[in-house]
Amino acid sequence: MPKPAPTSTTVPAQAITPAPDRLGFAPAAAVPPELTAAAWDRASRRLLAKTLGEFAYEELIEPTRTDAPATPEGLLHTVGLDNGEILSFRARRGSYGSWQIAPDTVEIRDEAGGRRPFHDPVRFLVLARRLLDLDGATLGHLVRELTATLAADARLDHTALPAARLADLGYAELEGHQTGHPWLVPNKGRIGFSARDATVWAPEARTPGRLPWIAVSTALARYRGVPALADPGQLYAGELDAATRACYDSALRDRGLDPASYLYLPVHPWQWDEAILPLFAPAVARGEIVPLPTDGDLRLPQQSIRTFLNVSRPDRYTVKLPLSVLNTLVWRGLPTERTVAAPAVTAWVQGLYEADPYLKEECRVVLLGEVASVAVEHPVYDHLPEVPYQYRELLGAIWREPLDRRLDPGERARTLAALLHTDPHGRALTAELVARSGLDPAGWLRRLFAALLPPLLHFLYRYGTVFSPHGENAIVVYDAHDVPVRLAIKDFVDDVNVSAEPLPERAAMPEDVRRVLLTEPASFLPQFIQSGLFIGVFRYLAPLCESQLGVPESTFWSLVRAEILRYQARFPELRDRFEMFDLLAPRLERLCLNRNRLHSDGYRDRPDRPHAAVHGTVPNPLHRP
C-alpha cells in the first residue's frame, strides 16, 4: 500500500518561492538600492536635527541652555525626555528666534552619567510623546509620515549631484533634486502612496510618464478659460495633436456618444485607480466618464507632486491634477469651486499687471497664469459641505502657462527653494551661483532682493493683494551669468489673498473673483510675505550665506530692509499703505506648521482645509537689523 501523505504543513525552505506582487516583482527584487543602513543613518541625523530645531522654533519643546562653554557648533542645550533621560545638543540661534542644531552633537545622557550618540527622529517622537502632548492617533500617523520622509531623503542622497552639476540643470530637471519644505518636518509623508507609487510618481524619482486622458460629460464637467481660450476647442488645438483629438472623438462616437457633449482632460493614473474609478463608478457605468489613451507626451512631476511639466513639448501648458494624497498638511486635491474660478483669477491678476507700467516694464514680473480649467463635480459629495474636504476635490485639471516661453534668450529659472539646496560635499547651490556670477556675495544678494521684492511689495501696497511667495511658488529668473534679474510666480487661485478692507485700486474686481479669493484683515496680510518668504525661505538662506559666503546674518537682513525702504521711497504716495501693511513691525505673530500637525489638526478629517496655527510672537529682524 502507498504511504499516507504527511499531515505536517511544514514545507522545505528551498521549496519556498516568494509570491510576486501585483506588478510582477518578487519582494526581494523590490527593495530599493538606496535603502541601506548607512543611507538611513545619514538621513536620520539630518531629520532629527531639523525636528529639534523646528519644534524648538514653534515652542513644541523648550530646550534649556547649559553653562557649558560655546564651541563652533554653538551652545549646549538639553531637553528632558519622558523616561527621565536627557537629550543634549549644540545649537546656534538665528533670526526670528530660530534654532540651528548641529546634527553630530545630539546625544542622550542617562541618569548614571553615561552618554551615547542619538540620531533617530522616530525614536525621539516615542521618547518625547508626553513632552510633545501627542495622542495615539497623531503619533501613529506621524511615525508613518516621518518614516516615508526618511525613505525619500535616502533616495535623494543616493542620486545626489554636486552643486556645479545642479547649476547646469534645467528648471524641470532641478525640481527632482529638491529636498522638500524646509520648515515642515514630515515634508514627504505622502499618505496614500505605496513604496512602489513613490518610485514612479514622486518628484525625486525623476521619471517622466505619459498621462492618460478621460472624456467627461458636460452634465458633470465645467470648462473655463481666459478670453483667449474661452472655447475648449482653442485649448485642445494647442494641447492635442490632430490625430489624438480625432482618436478621442472616434472613441466616443464608437460608443454612440457625441464628442460635442464631452470635455477632455488628463488624469493622474494613481488618482484614477484609487479615487475616480471607485467613487465615480456610476458615472463610468453610464458612459458619463470615458477612459481614453494617453496623448503621448512625456510629463515630469514637480515638487508639488500633482503638477506636471511637459518635457516632450515644453511649449505646451503645465498641467495640475488632483491627487488624494495627504502631504504637507493638506490633501492635494483640486477644490471644484476654485478650479472653476482659476482662469478668472488669472485674468484679473494679469489685468492689474497689464495696466501697471511699474510691474510690466520695470519689474517685468512673470505671472504664470492658470489659463484654463475643467472641474468635475461629484454628484453626491459636492452637495455635502459637511463631509471631509478631500471628497470635494477629486477630479479636474488646471492648465498653467509654461515657464520656458516666458523667458528671454539667455535667461534661465530655478525655484526659490533651490537656493537652500546643499550638495553631499556641503556646498550650497547659492554659493555656486554667486561664484559663477562674478559679483561679490553682498552685491549678488542685492540683485536677488531687487528681483524678488519690488513686484511683491507693489501688489501688496498698491492693490492690497498678496501672493504666497514660498520656495516652490516663487521662481527666480537669472541672466546668462546667473545673476538674479526678475521674479516669476505661480499658483494664483490657491495662494492669492486680498485685504478685507476695500481699496479703490481693487474696485473693478469681478464678483466671481471676489467670491473665491481668500480675504484677510490688513494687519494679517503681510504674513504671507513674512512667513512665506522671510521665515519660510530667508530664515534658512541667511545662515547659509553667513557660513558659505561670509555675509553676516545682520548684513543679510539689512539688505532686505534696504530694498523695502527703497521701494517705499519710490512710492511716497502709498505712505498710509506702508503702515496698513506693516512689514517692519518690531514683532509678528509666529505661524506654526508643525504645531498644526501635532496639535491643532492632527490627521482628523474636516470639512475645510486647515491653516497654519498661531502661537506667540517672534522678533522681526527687519525692524532694526
C-alpha positions as CSV (number, residue, x, y, z in Angstrom):
1,M,0.0,0.0,0.0
2,P,1.2,3.5,-0.7
3,K,2.3,5.5,2.4
4,P,-0.2,8.1,3.5
5,A,0.5,11.7,2.7
6,P,2.2,13.5,5.5
7,T,-0.1,15.7,7.6
8,S,2.5,18.3,8.5
9,T,2.2,21.6,6.8
10,T,5.9,22.2,7.0
11,V,7.5,23.0,3.6
12,P,11.2,22.7,3.0
13,A,12.8,26.1,2.9
14,Q,14.3,25.5,-0.6
15,A,10.8,25.0,-1.9
16,I,9.5,28.4,-1.0
17,T,9.3,30.9,-3.8
18,P,8.4,34.5,-2.9
19,A,5.0,35.3,-4.4
20,P,5.2,38.1,-6.9
21,D,3.3,41.3,-6.2
22,R,0.6,42.6,-8.4
23,L,3.1,44.3,-10.7
24,G,5.1,41.1,-11.2
25,F,8.0,41.8,-8.9
26,A,9.2,39.4,-6.2
27,P,9.5,41.2,-2.8
28,A,13.3,40.8,-2.7
29,A,13.7,42.5,-6.1
30,A,11.5,45.4,-5.0
31,V,13.9,46.6,-2.2
32,P,15.3,49.9,-3.5
33,P,19.1,50.1,-3.7
34,E,19.3,53.3,-1.6
35,L,17.7,51.6,1.4
36,T,20.9,50.8,3.3
37,A,21.9,51.3,7.0
38,A,24.4,54.0,6.1
39,A,22.0,55.9,4.0
40,W,19.3,55.7,6.6
41,D,21.6,56.9,9.3
42,R,22.7,60.0,7.3
43,A,19.1,60.9,6.5
44,S,18.1,60.3,10.2
45,R,20.8,62.6,11.5
46,R,19.7,65.5,9.4
47,L,16.0,64.9,10.0
48,L,16.4,64.7,13.8
49,A,18.4,68.0,13.8
50,K,15.6,69.6,11.7
51,T,12.9,68.1,14.1
52,L,14.6,69.5,17.2
53,G,15.2,72.9,15.5
54,E,11.7,73.4,14.1
55,F,10.0,72.0,17.2
56,A,12.0,74.4,19.3
57,Y,11.2,77.3,17.0
58,E,7.5,76.6,17.4
59,E,7.9,76.1,21.2
60,L,6.7,72.5,21.0
61,I,9.9,71.8,23.0
62,E,11.7,74.4,25.1
63,P,15.4,73.5,25.3
64,T,17.4,74.6,28.4
65,R,20.7,76.3,27.9
66,T,23.5,74.9,30.0
67,D,26.6,76.8,31.3
68,A,29.0,74.7,29.1
69,P,31.3,76.8,27.1
70,A,30.4,77.6,23.5
71,T,32.0,75.7,20.6
72,P,31.9,76.4,16.8
73,E,28.7,74.3,16.8
74,G,27.0,76.6,19.3
75,L,25.9,76.5,22.9
76,L,24.9,73.3,24.7
77,H,21.2,72.8,25.3
78,T,19.2,70.0,26.9
79,V,15.6,68.6,26.7
80,G,14.2,66.2,29.3
81,L,12.6,63.0,27.8
82,D,9.6,61.1,29.2
83,N,11.8,58.3,30.7
84,G,14.0,60.7,32.7
85,E,16.9,60.6,30.2
86,I,18.3,63.9,28.9
87,L,18.7,64.8,25.2
88,S,21.5,67.2,24.6
89,F,22.7,69.1,21.5
90,R,24.6,72.2,20.5
91,A,22.7,74.9,18.7
92,R,23.1,78.4,17.3
93,R,20.2,80.8,17.4
94,G,19.2,82.8,14.3
95,S,16.7,85.3,13.0
96,Y,13.0,85.1,14.2
97,G,14.2,83.1,17.2
98,S,15.1,80.1,15.0
99,W,17.4,77.2,16.0
100,Q,20.2,75.7,14.0
101,I,21.1,72.3,15.5
102,A,24.5,70.6,14.8
103,P,23.4,67.0,13.9
104,D,26.6,65.3,15.1
105,T,26.2,66.8,18.6
106,V,22.9,65.2,19.5
107,E,23.3,62.7,22.5
108,I,21.3,61.0,25.2
109,R,22.6,61.3,28.7
110,D,21.2,58.7,31.2
111,E,20.8,59.1,35.0
112,A,24.2,57.3,35.6
113,G,26.0,60.0,33.6
114,G,26.5,57.8,30.5
115,R,26.4,59.4,27.1
116,R,25.6,57.9,23.7
117,P,25.0,59.4,20.2
118,F,21.4,59.7,19.2
119,H,20.2,60.1,15.6
120,D,16.7,58.6,15.4
121,P,13.8,61.1,14.8
122,V,11.2,58.4,15.1
123,R,12.5,57.2,18.4
124,F,12.6,60.8,19.6
125,L,8.8,61.0,19.0
126,V,8.3,57.9,21.1
127,L,10.6,59.1,23.9
128,A,9.0,62.5,24.0
129,R,5.3,61.8,23.2
130,R,4.2,63.1,26.6
131,L,6.5,66.1,26.4
132,L,5.0,66.8,22.9
133,D,1.5,66.0,24.1
134,L,0.8,63.6,21.3
135,D,-2.3,61.4,21.3
136,G,-2.0,57.9,20.0
137,A,-3.6,58.5,16.6
138,T,-1.4,61.5,15.9
139,L,1.7,59.6,17.0
140,G,0.8,56.7,14.8
141,H,0.3,58.8,11.6
142,L,3.3,61.0,12.4
143,V,5.6,58.0,12.6
144,R,4.3,56.9,9.2
145,E,4.9,60.3,7.7
146,L,8.3,60.6,9.2
147,T,9.4,57.2,8.0
148,A,8.2,57.9,4.5
149,T,10.1,61.2,4.6
150,L,13.3,59.4,5.6
151,A,12.9,56.9,2.8
152,A,12.5,59.8,0.3
153,D,15.6,61.5,1.8
154,A,17.6,58.3,1.4
155,R,16.6,58.1,-2.2
156,L,17.6,61.7,-2.8
157,D,21.0,61.1,-1.2
158,H,21.6,58.0,-3.4
159,T,21.4,60.1,-6.6
160,A,22.6,63.5,-5.2
161,L,24.7,65.6,-7.6
162,P,27.4,68.2,-6.8
163,A,26.3,71.9,-6.8
164,A,28.3,72.5,-10.0
165,R,26.2,69.9,-11.9
166,L,23.0,71.1,-10.3
167,A,23.6,74.6,-11.6
168,D,23.7,73.3,-15.1
169,L,20.3,71.6,-14.9
170,G,17.1,73.0,-16.4
171,Y,14.2,74.1,-14.4
172,A,12.2,70.9,-14.7
173,E,15.2,68.6,-14.0
174,L,16.4,70.5,-11.0
175,E,13.0,70.1,-9.3
176,G,13.6,66.4,-8.9
177,H,16.7,67.1,-6.7
178,Q,15.0,69.3,-4.2
179,T,14.6,68.1,-0.6
180,G,11.1,69.5,0.2
181,H,9.6,72.0,2.5
182,P,12.4,73.4,4.8
183,W,10.0,74.2,7.7
184,L,7.7,71.2,7.9
185,V,9.4,68.1,9.4
186,P,7.4,65.3,7.7
187,N,7.6,67.1,4.4
188,K,7.4,64.0,2.1
189,G,4.9,61.9,4.1
190,R,2.6,61.4,1.1
191,I,0.0,59.3,2.9
192,G,-1.7,57.2,0.3
193,F,1.3,56.4,-1.8
194,S,2.8,52.9,-1.6
195,A,6.6,52.4,-1.8
196,R,6.1,51.5,-5.5
197,D,4.0,54.6,-6.1
198,A,6.8,56.8,-4.7
199,T,9.3,55.3,-7.1
200,V,7.1,56.3,-10.0
201,W,5.2,59.5,-9.1
202,A,7.4,61.3,-6.5
203,P,9.5,64.1,-7.9
204,E,12.8,62.6,-6.6
205,A,12.1,59.6,-8.8
206,R,12.7,61.9,-11.8
207,T,10.6,59.6,-14.0
208,P,8.8,61.2,-16.9
209,G,5.5,59.5,-17.6
210,R,2.6,59.6,-20.1
211,L,-0.8,60.6,-18.6
212,P,-4.0,59.0,-19.8
213,W,-6.9,61.3,-20.6
214,I,-10.6,60.9,-20.0
215,A,-13.7,62.4,-21.5
216,V,-16.3,63.7,-19.1
217,S,-19.9,64.6,-20.0
218,T,-20.8,68.3,-19.7
219,A,-23.5,67.1,-17.4
220,L,-20.8,66.7,-14.8
221,A,-17.9,68.9,-16.0
222,R,-17.5,72.6,-16.5
223,Y,-14.9,74.3,-18.6
224,R,-13.5,77.8,-18.0
225,G,-10.7,79.7,-19.9
226,V,-9.2,83.1,-20.1
227,P,-10.6,85.2,-23.0
228,A,-8.0,83.8,-25.5
229,L,-9.1,80.2,-24.5
230,A,-12.8,80.9,-24.0
231,D,-13.8,77.8,-26.0
232,P,-12.3,74.4,-25.0
233,G,-11.6,73.8,-28.7
234,Q,-9.0,76.6,-28.5
235,L,-7.2,74.8,-25.7
236,Y,-7.3,71.4,-27.3
237,A,-6.0,72.8,-30.6
238,G,-2.7,73.6,-28.8
239,E,-2.6,70.7,-26.4
240,L,-3.6,67.8,-28.5
241,D,-2.3,66.8,-31.9
242,A,-4.9,66.5,-34.6
243,A,-4.6,62.7,-34.7
244,T,-5.0,62.4,-31.0
245,R,-8.1,64.6,-31.0
246,A,-9.6,62.5,-33.8
247,C,-8.8,59.4,-31.8
248,Y,-10.6,60.7,-28.8
249,D,-13.6,61.8,-30.8
250,S,-13.8,58.5,-32.5
251,A,-13.7,56.6,-29.2
252,L,-16.8,58.5,-28.1
253,R,-18.6,58.0,-31.4
254,D,-17.9,54.3,-31.3
255,R,-19.9,54.2,-28.1
256,G,-22.7,56.2,-29.6
257,L,-21.7,59.3,-27.7
258,D,-21.5,62.9,-29.1
259,P,-18.0,64.4,-28.6
260,A,-19.6,67.9,-28.5
261,S,-21.2,66.9,-25.2
262,Y,-17.9,66.0,-23.6
263,L,-14.8,67.7,-22.2
264,Y,-11.3,66.1,-22.4
265,L,-8.7,66.2,-19.6
266,P,-5.7,64.3,-18.5
267,V,-5.9,62.2,-15.3
268,H,-3.3,61.0,-12.8
269,P,-3.1,57.2,-13.1
270,W,-2.9,56.9,-9.3
271,Q,-6.0,59.1,-8.9
272,W,-7.9,57.1,-11.5
273,D,-7.2,53.8,-9.7
274,E,-7.5,55.0,-6.1
275,A,-10.3,57.6,-6.2
276,I,-12.0,58.2,-9.5
277,L,-12.9,54.6,-10.6
278,P,-14.2,53.7,-7.1
279,L,-16.0,57.0,-6.3
280,F,-17.3,57.9,-9.8
281,A,-18.2,54.3,-10.7
282,P,-21.9,55.1,-11.5
283,A,-20.7,57.8,-14.0
284,V,-18.3,55.4,-15.6
285,A,-21.0,52.8,-15.9
286,R,-23.4,55.3,-17.6
287,G,-20.7,56.5,-20.0
288,E,-20.5,59.9,-18.5
289,I,-16.8,59.3,-17.8
290,V,-14.9,57.5,-20.6
291,P,-11.3,56.5,-20.3
292,L,-9.0,57.4,-23.2
293,P,-5.5,56.6,-24.2
294,T,-2.5,58.8,-23.4
295,D,-1.8,61.8,-25.6
296,G,1.8,60.5,-26.0
297,D,3.6,63.4,-24.3
298,L,6.1,62.8,-21.5
299,R,5.4,64.8,-18.4
300,L,7.5,65.2,-15.3
301,P,6.1,65.5,-11.8
302,Q,7.3,68.6,-9.9
303,Q,7.8,69.4,-6.2
304,S,4.1,69.8,-5.6
305,I,3.6,66.2,-6.8
306,R,0.3,67.0,-8.6
307,T,1.9,69.4,-11.1
308,F,3.4,68.1,-14.4
309,L,5.7,69.8,-16.8
310,N,5.5,68.7,-20.4
311,V,9.1,67.6,-21.3
312,S,8.2,66.3,-24.8
313,R,6.6,69.6,-25.8
314,P,7.8,72.4,-23.4
315,D,5.7,74.9,-25.2
316,R,2.6,73.2,-24.1
317,Y,0.9,74.0,-20.8
318,T,1.9,72.7,-17.4
319,V,-1.0,70.7,-16.0
320,K,-2.1,70.5,-12.4
321,L,-4.2,67.4,-11.4
322,P,-5.9,66.4,-8.1
323,L,-4.2,63.8,-6.1
324,S,-5.9,62.4,-3.0
325,V,-2.6,62.1,-1.1
326,L,-2.1,63.8,2.3
327,N,1.2,65.7,2.1
328,T,2.5,68.9,3.9
329,L,-0.7,69.4,6.0
330,V,-3.4,69.0,3.3
331,W,-4.9,66.6,0.8
332,R,-3.6,67.5,-2.6
333,G,-6.9,67.7,-4.5
334,L,-8.4,70.5,-6.6
335,P,-11.4,72.1,-5.0
336,T,-14.2,72.3,-7.5
337,E,-15.2,75.9,-7.0
338,R,-11.6,77.2,-7.1
339,T,-10.8,75.1,-10.2
340,V,-13.7,76.8,-11.9
341,A,-12.5,80.2,-10.9
342,A,-8.8,79.8,-11.7
343,P,-8.9,81.4,-15.2
344,A,-11.0,84.4,-13.9
345,V,-8.4,85.0,-11.1
346,T,-5.6,84.8,-13.7
347,A,-7.4,87.3,-16.0
348,W,-7.8,89.7,-13.1
349,V,-4.3,89.4,-11.8
350,Q,-2.8,89.7,-15.3
351,G,-5.1,92.7,-15.9
352,L,-3.5,94.5,-13.0
353,Y,-0.1,93.8,-14.5
354,E,-1.0,94.9,-18.0
355,A,-2.3,98.3,-16.7
356,D,0.7,98.9,-14.4
357,P,3.9,100.2,-16.1
358,Y,5.9,99.5,-13.0
359,L,5.0,95.8,-12.9
360,K,5.1,95.3,-16.6
361,E,8.1,97.5,-17.8
362,E,10.3,97.9,-14.8
363,C,9.8,94.7,-12.7
364,R,9.0,92.6,-15.7
365,V,7.5,90.1,-13.3
366,V,6.3,86.8,-14.9
367,L,2.8,85.8,-13.9
368,L,2.3,82.2,-14.9
369,G,-1.4,82.2,-15.3
370,E,-3.8,79.3,-14.8
371,V,-5.4,79.9,-18.2
372,A,-7.9,77.0,-18.5
373,S,-9.7,74.5,-16.2
374,V,-12.1,71.6,-16.2
375,A,-13.8,71.0,-12.9
376,V,-15.8,67.8,-12.5
377,E,-18.4,67.8,-9.8
378,H,-19.1,64.7,-7.8
379,P,-22.9,64.3,-7.8
380,V,-23.1,63.5,-4.1
381,Y,-20.0,64.8,-2.3
382,D,-20.1,68.3,-3.8
383,H,-23.5,68.9,-2.3
384,L,-22.5,67.8,1.2
385,P,-20.5,70.7,2.7
386,E,-20.1,68.9,6.0
387,V,-18.1,65.9,4.5
388,P,-14.3,65.9,4.6
389,Y,-12.9,68.3,2.1
390,Q,-10.8,65.7,0.3
391,Y,-14.1,64.3,-1.2
392,R,-14.9,67.6,-2.8
393,E,-11.5,67.8,-4.6
394,L,-11.5,64.6,-6.6
395,L,-11.5,65.3,-10.3
396,G,-10.5,68.2,-12.6
397,A,-7.5,69.8,-14.3
398,I,-5.9,73.2,-14.4
399,W,-3.7,74.3,-17.3
400,R,-0.9,76.8,-16.5
401,E,1.3,78.8,-18.8
402,P,4.7,77.1,-19.2
403,L,7.7,79.0,-18.0
404,D,10.0,78.4,-20.9
405,R,8.0,80.5,-23.4
406,R,8.2,83.5,-21.0
407,L,12.0,83.6,-20.7
408,D,14.2,85.9,-22.8
409,P,17.2,84.4,-24.7
410,G,19.9,83.5,-22.3
411,E,17.7,83.6,-19.2
412,R,17.2,80.5,-17.0
413,A,15.0,79.9,-14.0
414,R,15.1,78.0,-10.7
415,T,12.6,77.8,-7.9
416,L,13.5,79.9,-4.9
417,A,13.7,76.7,-2.9
418,A,16.8,75.7,-4.9
419,L,18.8,78.4,-3.2
420,L,18.6,76.4,0.0
421,H,20.0,73.2,-1.5
422,T,23.3,71.9,-0.3
423,D,25.1,69.1,-2.1
424,P,26.7,65.9,-0.5
425,H,30.0,67.8,-0.1
426,G,28.4,70.6,1.8
427,R,28.5,73.2,-1.0
428,A,25.3,75.2,-1.4
429,L,23.9,75.9,-4.8
430,T,23.7,79.5,-3.9
431,A,27.5,79.6,-3.4
432,E,27.9,78.0,-6.8
433,L,25.7,80.6,-8.5
434,V,27.4,83.5,-6.7
435,A,30.8,82.2,-7.9
436,R,29.6,82.0,-11.5
437,S,28.1,85.5,-11.4
438,G,31.4,87.3,-10.9
439,L,29.7,89.5,-8.3
440,D,30.7,89.8,-4.7
441,P,28.2,88.0,-2.3
442,A,26.6,91.1,-1.0
443,G,26.2,92.5,-4.5
444,W,24.6,89.3,-5.7
445,L,22.2,89.3,-2.7
446,R,21.2,92.9,-3.5
447,R,20.3,91.7,-7.0
448,L,18.3,88.8,-5.6
449,F,16.3,91.0,-3.3
450,A,15.8,93.6,-6.1
451,A,14.4,90.9,-8.3
452,L,12.1,89.4,-5.7
453,L,10.7,92.1,-3.5
454,P,9.5,95.1,-5.7
455,P,6.7,93.2,-7.5
456,L,5.6,91.5,-4.3
457,L,5.6,94.9,-2.4
458,H,3.8,96.6,-5.3
459,F,0.9,94.1,-5.3
460,L,0.7,94.4,-1.6
461,Y,0.9,98.1,-1.1
462,R,-0.9,99.3,-4.3
463,Y,-3.6,96.6,-4.6
464,G,-3.9,95.1,-1.2
465,T,-3.2,91.7,-2.9
466,V,-0.5,89.3,-1.8
467,F,0.9,86.1,-3.3
468,S,2.3,83.3,-1.1
469,P,5.9,83.5,-2.3
470,H,7.2,80.4,-0.7
471,G,10.1,78.4,-2.1
472,E,8.0,76.4,-4.6
473,N,5.7,79.1,-5.9
474,A,8.4,81.8,-6.3
475,I,10.8,81.3,-9.2
476,V,14.0,83.3,-9.6
477,V,14.9,84.2,-13.2
478,Y,18.6,84.7,-13.9
479,D,20.6,86.1,-16.8
480,A,23.2,84.2,-18.7
481,H,25.7,84.8,-15.9
482,D,23.5,83.5,-13.1
483,V,22.7,87.0,-11.8
484,P,19.1,87.3,-10.5
485,V,17.1,89.6,-12.7
486,R,13.4,89.1,-12.1
487,L,10.6,87.1,-10.5
488,A,8.2,84.6,-11.8
489,I,5.3,83.4,-9.7
490,K,2.5,80.9,-9.9
491,D,-0.5,79.3,-8.1
492,F,-2.9,82.2,-8.2
493,V,-6.3,80.7,-7.2
494,D,-4.8,78.8,-4.3
495,D,-2.4,81.3,-3.0
496,V,-3.6,84.8,-3.8
497,N,-5.1,86.6,-0.8
498,V,-6.6,90.1,-0.7
499,S,-7.3,92.6,2.2
500,A,-10.7,92.5,3.7
501,E,-10.6,96.3,3.6
502,P,-11.8,97.7,0.3
503,L,-9.3,99.7,-1.8
504,P,-10.1,101.9,-4.8
505,E,-7.5,100.1,-6.9
506,R,-9.5,96.8,-6.5
507,A,-12.9,98.3,-7.2
508,A,-13.1,96.7,-10.6
509,M,-12.5,93.2,-9.3
510,P,-15.1,90.8,-10.9
511,E,-17.6,89.3,-8.5
512,D,-16.6,85.7,-9.3
513,V,-13.0,86.5,-8.4
514,R,-14.0,88.4,-5.2
515,R,-16.1,85.4,-4.2
516,V,-13.4,82.8,-4.4
517,L,-10.2,84.7,-3.2
518,L,-9.5,84.4,0.4
519,T,-9.6,87.7,2.4
520,E,-7.6,88.7,5.5
521,P,-7.5,91.8,7.7
522,A,-4.9,94.3,6.5
523,S,-2.9,93.6,9.7
524,F,-2.5,89.9,8.8
525,L,-2.0,90.2,5.0
526,P,1.8,90.9,5.3
527,Q,2.1,87.5,7.0
528,F,2.1,85.9,3.6
529,I,5.3,87.6,2.7
530,Q,6.8,87.4,6.2
531,S,6.0,83.8,6.8
532,G,6.1,82.5,3.2
533,L,9.3,84.3,2.1
534,F,11.2,85.8,5.0
535,I,10.6,83.0,7.6
536,G,9.9,80.1,5.2
537,V,12.9,80.8,2.9
538,F,15.2,83.6,4.1
539,R,15.3,82.3,7.7
540,Y,17.3,79.4,6.2
541,L,19.1,81.3,3.5
542,A,20.6,83.9,5.9
543,P,22.7,81.4,7.9
544,L,23.7,79.6,4.7
545,C,25.0,82.9,3.3
546,E,26.9,83.6,6.5
547,S,28.6,80.2,6.6
548,Q,29.3,79.8,2.8
549,L,29.5,83.4,1.5
550,G,30.8,85.2,4.6
551,V,27.8,87.6,4.7
552,P,26.7,88.0,8.3
553,E,23.0,87.5,9.1
554,S,22.8,91.1,10.3
555,T,24.0,92.3,6.9
556,F,21.6,89.9,5.1
557,W,18.6,91.4,6.8
558,S,19.9,94.9,6.4
559,L,20.0,94.3,2.6
560,V,16.4,93.0,2.7
561,R,15.2,96.0,4.7
562,A,17.1,98.4,2.4
563,E,15.2,97.0,-0.6
564,I,11.8,97.5,1.2
565,L,12.8,101.1,2.1
566,R,14.0,101.7,-1.5
567,Y,10.5,100.7,-2.7
568,Q,8.8,102.9,-0.1
569,A,10.9,105.9,-1.1
570,R,9.9,105.3,-4.8
571,F,6.2,105.5,-4.0
572,P,5.7,108.0,-1.1
573,E,2.0,108.4,-2.1
574,L,1.4,105.0,-0.6
575,R,2.6,106.0,2.8
576,D,-0.6,105.1,4.5
577,R,-0.4,101.6,3.0
578,F,3.1,101.1,4.4
579,E,1.5,101.5,7.8
580,M,-1.6,99.5,6.9
581,F,0.5,96.5,5.7
582,D,3.4,96.8,8.1
583,L,6.4,94.6,7.2
584,L,8.8,96.3,9.6
585,A,6.9,96.0,13.0
586,P,9.1,95.0,15.9
587,R,7.4,91.7,16.4
588,L,5.0,89.5,14.4
589,E,2.8,86.5,15.1
590,R,4.5,83.2,14.9
591,L,2.8,81.0,12.4
592,C,3.3,77.3,13.1
593,L,3.1,74.4,10.6
594,N,4.4,71.5,12.7
595,R,2.2,72.6,15.6
596,N,-0.7,72.4,13.3
597,R,0.1,68.8,12.5
598,L,0.9,67.8,16.1
599,H,-1.8,69.7,18.0
600,S,-4.3,71.9,16.0
601,D,-5.5,69.5,13.3
602,G,-3.5,66.3,13.6
603,Y,-4.8,63.9,11.0
604,R,-8.5,64.3,11.6
605,D,-11.0,64.7,8.8
606,R,-12.5,68.2,8.5
607,P,-14.8,69.9,6.0
608,D,-12.4,72.8,5.3
609,R,-8.7,72.9,4.6
610,P,-6.6,73.6,7.7
611,H,-4.5,76.8,8.1
612,A,-1.3,77.4,10.0
613,A,-1.6,77.7,13.7
614,V,-0.6,80.9,15.6
615,H,1.5,80.6,18.7
616,G,3.0,83.7,20.4
617,T,5.2,86.2,18.6
618,V,8.8,86.4,17.3
619,P,11.2,89.3,16.9
620,N,11.3,90.8,13.4
621,P,14.9,91.2,12.1
622,L,13.6,93.8,9.6
623,H,12.6,96.2,12.4
624,R,16.1,97.2,13.2
625,P,18.6,94.8,11.7
